[in-house]
């Protein structure tokens, strides 16, 4: 069940709100959330709930183990066992097929390739669990003694499938002590509607165009068509993923949970380091906090840590060479900026920094797009050729112009929406009482219109599943 | 004595300021809460309205515009449930049989047609507006399958994606309305589906 579907928005979500509202004690509300979250996860493939429950149970005992073992060595041992279990699970389910295929290709062997169906959201909830057991080991949090409270943290449906990667420290207090205020309801609903509109009104419409350009005949595209396709893909991926995060944060807020932000207008960045401080913040901060401190042969090495973080960032996104290449690509630019130094970067004219960062991001999404299902590295080669004058198909043809004209308003709206409009309106509303009322009322009217429009657009069966769903 | 008086009056002023500030803050808070309440009421009204419409509205079982039977609700059995087929089919049914479906589909088509401006350069109109057949009666469609060719074409309405894809049928050379197109038998380079019902080509 995806958030941007009618069945979620107008059947599952109302059911959740009614059940949650009818039950008064917080323990009961938590029970409702657990049952409905498991139902949500079981939708489409009930068997996978078993794996989630096993994972929750194992990590519950790992947490208890870390808390009850006195010696440092013992704690380390329990933590290592937990990490092996979690990373092993994700490795087997997500990467075993990819590894075997590559081993077979490299050594001309015929080792059977396991055909394991991808498990929605496994990367997200496994990382949440890892953050919990490591925080227990670092004594940042008390191990959770109540299995159902830990299960609620792991399986809470707003963030279960596609993040953000919520730390246990973020919501530990709220599991047993929360209440939803009028502000939470208002901002939560608004956030949900904004996220839904980002996904349905912008991302899905952009995706149709991207598919027509990059998804059909990469080799036959013109220079303008290739640039057009990849720029729209960069916009699409932002609205798709940030839309989902907005919906998750909004729903969480309605139920009294306050998740951290996952996006902060990433296309406003002036360099790649800043981009990663604004894009998928929960993943970036996870690697910063849990992977950067890793030592190599007893010593911390900045460059080795950097290489490890960016390799893992690439691998985390999927079992395909393009994702690994994508991680390495960003790692190199981060390294370049690290070597250049912040002071020197700041001396570069801001226009050039913007052009540089947007170019790197857009080309990076080119690498991201061509996974094994879309022709992989061979199509990626054609794509890069077609961006340059070496493209044999010419600069621009009628289909490019037609698509650009036919979708002009959509593209302009998408570009405008990458700016922090809500923040700007928020600042505007602080000027006077009248301004605040005007901004608030127009915000409500806009949200109402977006909710109606998104609901109608969801009728179309072509509504896409979220891109980050299968990560 | 005068100092004392002065002090008292200053204290009084401070107190008045404090009371005034508190009153202002209280007013501001009340206004904010009212605006938040209005926001929730408006959004919840729409949300509840659509939920009721989706739950109790009459669901169609045939699409005349697409000339096909719509998805059916699943039949429950445990084997299919564990394979995920039951929930999958239910989601398909729920989405495919939205009350007033054809109205929304037409709206979506019109919405997409207004996402930009009409491209005019190098366009040649090569055919008359297609004749729209009278919708056939439900019983006539009882044997239709989901993949059958549409008998009735509502431009852009029946298809999920019209603005960027080449249509299935092109009628070149009929009532060419653009005088620049002399060679009516020429195979068009690009065919642009038009939401107004025309088939356009560029040369």
Interface residues (C-beta under 8 A of the other chain):
Chain A: X1 X5 X6 X7 X10 X11 X14 X42 X43 X44 X45 X46 X47 X182 X183 X185 X186 X187 X189 X190 X193 X205 X208 X209 X212 X398 X399 X401 X402 X403 X404 X405 X406 X407 X408 X409 X410 X411 X433 X436 X437 X440 X441 X443 X444 X445 X447 X448 X451 X452 X453 X455 X456 X457 X458 X459 X460 X461 X462
Chain B: X28 X31 X32 X33 X35 X36 X37 X38 X39 X40 X42 X43 X44 X46 X47 X48 X50 X51 X54 X55 X81 X82 X84 X87 X88 X90 X91 X94 X95 X96 X98 X101 X104 X105 X107 X108 X111 X112 X114 X115 X116 X117 X118 X119 X121 X122 X160 X161 X163 X164 X165 X189 X190 X192 X202
